[in-house]
Amino acid sequence: MLEPTSGGAAAAAYTVGTITITGSFLGLQYDLLLVGMAGGLVALSFFEQTTRTKMAISVITSALVAGYATPVAYVGVLEFAAWTAKTGDALRWLCAFGIGLSAQTIVPLGIKWLKTKYGGPQ
């Protein structure tokens, strides 16, 4: 088994190109993808050891979720805390990092909830 940090770094090096190319086809912002990927790499350090394939999928998922969810979260934060508008891009990146960090927990919980609600293999 691989150590999460070294395995995560290897998976990240392999997936950076995949994430940015995929993001360009999907119309996502590169900076949000990369910051979300960084959050996913940090999250890997808190999980048990796993295979490189699972690490790569986890990091890619974190980046894509951050790419899609950050613009919505950013607008939500600006709506409810208008004083944060002065921070500029730092707030966008913080949202992307937090979403990338939490995506590895939230996505499996969401899938489990959907399976419970609508049926399907457990």
MARKOL-964433 format. One line per field, with one value per residue: residue number from 0; residue in three letters; x, y, z of N, C-alpha, C in turn. Coordinates in steps of 0.001 Angstrom, whole numbers, plus 500000, padded with zeros to 6 digits. Layout:
N
nr c(NUM,...)
rest c(ala,...)
n_x c(X,...)
n_y c(Y,...)
n_z c(Z,...)
ca_x c(X,...)
ca_y c(Y,...)
ca_z c(Z,...)
c_x c(X,...)
c_y c(Y,...)
c_z c(Z,...)
//
This chain:
122
nr c(0,1,2,3,4,5,6,7,8,9,10,11,12,13,14,15,16,17,18,19,20,21,22,23,24,25,26,27,28,29,30,31,32,33,34,35,36,37,38,39,40,41,42,43,44,45,46,47,48,49,50,51,52,53,54,55,56,57,58,59,60,61,62,63,64,65,66,67,68,69,70,71,72,73,74,75,76,77,78,79,80,81,82,83,84,85,86,87,88,89,90,91,92,93,94,95,96,97,98,99,100,101,102,103,104,105,106,107,108,109,110,111,112,113,114,115,116,117,118,119,120,121)
rest c(met,leu,glu,pro,thr,ser,gly,gly,ala,ala,ala,ala,ala,tyr,thr,val,gly,thr,ile,thr,ile,thr,gly,ser,phe,leu,gly,leu,gln,tyr,asp,leu,leu,leu,val,gly,met,ala,gly,gly,leu,val,ala,leu,ser,phe,phe,glu,gln,thr,thr,arg,thr,lys,met,ala,ile,ser,val,ile,thr,ser,ala,leu,val,ala,gly,tyr,ala,thr,pro,val,ala,tyr,val,gly,val,leu,glu,phe,ala,ala,trp,thr,ala,lys,thr,gly,asp,ala,leu,arg,trp,leu,cys,ala,phe,gly,ile,gly,leu,ser,ala,gln,thr,ile,val,pro,leu,gly,ile,lys,trp,leu,lys,thr,lys,tyr,gly,gly,pro,gln)
n_x c(500831,500330,501663,499443,500210,502484,501503,499261,500455,501699,499457,498269,500127,499834,497188,496799,496997,494840,492695,492751,492467,489997,488436,488586,487099,484636,484069,484943,486629,490103,491688,490011,489658,492266,492793,490743,491602,493927,492789,491566,493849,494904,492859,493204,495325,494183,492759,492513,495027,495033,494429,496254,494572,492062,492801,493394,490888,489459,490760,490308,487516,487175,488286,486587,484068,484609,485078,482532,480823,481908,481457,478735,478762,480416,478902,476804,478098,478869,476347,475300,477260,478278,480545,482689,483267,485405,487648,488247,489721,490686,488616,487110,488982,489267,486705,486747,488867,487843,485573,486773,488231,486210,484724,485387,484174,481521,480459,480414,478567,476316,475770,475169,472864,471146,470890,469586,467207,466064,466382,468299,471512,473132)
n_y c(498816,502288,505310,507871,510584,510561,508900,510357,512641,511555,510694,513156,514458,512960,513462,516201,517266,515903,516934,519719,519741,518409,520213,522461,521662,521414,523964,525033,526938,527230,527934,527426,524678,523724,524656,523358,520752,520796,520990,518480,516857,517469,516434,513718,513039,512566,510240,506611,504354,503667,502545,503715,504282,504770,506997,508826,509062,510146,512632,513846,513954,515710,518059,518552,518820,521073,522878,523092,523772,525949,528599,528977,528758,530910,533166,532829,533243,535914,537081,536657,537593,540397,541940,540390,540830,542459,540887,539753,537550,535770,534838,533301,531287,530218,529167,527219,525590,524665,523268,521337,520017,518939,517417,514713,513474,514349,513642,510682,510364,511634,509960,507587,508430,508937,506330,505115,506575,506325,503686,500840,499198,498537)
n_z c(500000,499470,500900,501953,501399,499637,497640,496948,495904,493667,492266,491836,490199,487918,487283,486912,484281,483115,484588,483995,481192,480890,482333,480660,478446,479628,480372,482770,485340,485434,487688,489866,489600,490074,492678,494034,493564,495107,497647,497673,497699,500213,501782,501248,502886,505316,505168,505129,503836,500351,496944,494027,491893,493109,494589,492538,491281,493396,493776,491281,491342,493521,492438,490209,491439,492981,490899,489741,491928,493298,492065,492727,495531,496116,495283,497071,499547,499216,499133,501700,503396,502914,503394,502702,500085,499630,499613,497180,494825,496696,498317,496509,495988,498533,498921,496869,497776,500225,499329,497689,499658,501269,499504,499179,501252,501199,498636,498585,500722,499648,497440,498776,500148,497957,496933,499060,499159,496567,495889,494765,494375,497444)
ca_x c(500000,501048,501368,498514,500805,503293,500603,498426,501267,501869,498170,498049,500984,499252,495845,496725,496666,493477,491739,492685,491906,488569,487811,488437,485974,483403,483894,485243,487759,491302,492158,489147,489963,493544,492666,489922,492466,494797,491956,491432,495114,494985,491902,493777,496233,493403,492090,493329,495748,494204,495160,496479,493375,491061,493293,493237,489454,489077,491279,489577,486171,487280,488517,485392,483021,484999,484879,481109,480113,482495,480765,477486,479118,480979,477783,476085,478845,478752,474978,475041,478319,478707,481869,483724,483512,486696,488748,488555,489890,491004,487384,486810,489920,488923,485525,487180,489666,486937,484736,487653,488573,485060,484052,485649,483234,480149,480017,479947,477342,475225,475455,474503,471528,470348,470581,468594,465947,465495,466663,469520,472406,473733)
ca_y c(500000,503551,506333,508811,511818,510318,508377,511471,513512,510868,510743,514545,514749,512273,513939,517656,517450,515418,517862,520993,519495,518143,521466,523373,521187,521615,525388,525364,527848,526470,528216,526726,523251,523432,524865,522233,519583,520931,520595,517028,516251,517605,515478,512373,512789,512193,508965,505410,504056,503105,502360,504932,504545,505416,508339,509677,509324,511031,513969,514363,514292,516930,519194,518831,519350,522453,523686,523356,524306,527180,529838,529086,529040,532265,534110,532684,533913,537360,537490,536633,538311,541362,542466,539536,541251,543143,539926,539435,536149,534927,534197,532248,530189,529598,528337,526061,524717,524017,522308,520228,519320,518203,516627,513285,512985,514699,512891,509346,510471,511947,508755,506669,508957,508697,504906,504823,507229,505864,502283,500508,498352,499190)
ca_z c(500000,499374,501886,501336,500897,498448,496613,496501,495055,492388,491576,491426,489052,486770,486972,486662,482866,482888,485199,483274,479850,481071,482745,479528,477629,480386,480613,484163,485536,485801,489042,490813,489503,490711,494126,494500,493574,496281,498787,497619,498129,501670,502348,501157,503998,506493,504934,505169,502613,499297,495687,493238,491083,493972,494905,491355,491122,494493,493518,490123,491816,494330,491548,489407,492329,493295,489697,489528,493089,493828,491683,493473,496924,496151,495232,498330,500610,498987,499447,503143,504107,501898,503719,502104,498705,499586,499564,495787,494441,497847,498764,495533,496194,499811,498654,496079,498627,501181,498618,497323,500888,501795,498471,499340,502254,500831,497458,498973,501518,498720,496665,499707,500387,496753,496865,500100,498817,495309,495687,494051,495165,498610)
c_x c(500875,500735,500442,499187,501629,502442,499701,499179,501482,500574,497888,498871,500418,497948,495744,496340,495248,492450,491628,492127,490413,487836,487626,487288,484634,483139,484170,486489,488949,491729,491320,489402,491239,493493,491798,490722,493411,494037,491749,492687,495293,494044,492440,494680,495497,492719,493065,494006,494822,495049,495324,495253,492311,491495,493079,491773,488974,489527,490561,488168,486193,487439,487270,484247,483339,484777,483424,480455,480658,481793,479456,477778,479640,479869,476975,476784,478748,477370,474763,476103,478961,480103,482980,484041,484870,487876,489117,488658,490185,489767,486978,487694,489656,487699,485919,487976,488772,486049,485572,488024,487423,484382,484243,484785,481796,479635,479601,478678,476132,474805,474716,473063,470618,469964,469518,467222,465282,465771,467934,470422,473059,475167)
c_y c(501247,504438,507346,510041,511581,509765,509459,512409,512873,510904,512156,514890,514129,512917,515433,517924,517034,516408,519142,520816,519251,519420,522428,522946,521447,523082,525814,526235,527069,526694,527495,525231,522906,523631,523765,520941,519631,520563,519093,516302,516346,516603,514052,512050,512360,510845,507806,505194,503370,502991,503689,505294,505253,506820,509288,510030,510300,512467,514610,514786,515577,518163,519551,519376,520790,523363,524040,524090,525646,528445,530056,529437,530464,533316,534042,533386,535426,537877,537616,537337,539291,541917,541631,539927,541925,542179,539517,537936,535231,534195,533075,531036,529473,528692,527067,525079,523963,522978,521102,519375,518446,517291,515129,512667,513193,513869,511467,509371,510771,510737,507743,507119,508711,507228,504527,505371,506612,504401,502066,499679,499137,498958)
c_z c(500000,500568,501229,500744,499640,497318,496060,495588,493685,491581,491065,490206,487786,486328,486683,485216,482552,483404,484386,481878,479946,481447,481599,478628,478307,480712,482038,484248,486089,487242,490087,490793,490259,492223,494735,494548,494769,497554,498836,498054,499640,502330,502290,502336,505265,506356,505018,503820,501617,498025,494965,492404,491906,494360,493738,491155,492182,494239,492332,490533,492640,493452,490760,490249,492702,492094,489458,490697,493587,493357,492453,494933,497075,496158,496530,499481,500447,499354,500956,503970,503128,502154,503096,500665,498554,499421,498150,495529,495615,498355,497812,495764,497513,499658,497892,496929,499608,500525,498189,498517,501372,500772,498655,500429,501794,499650,497830,499828,500632,497900,497538,499970,499180,496616,497879,499709,497596,494985,494890,494926,496297,498574)
//
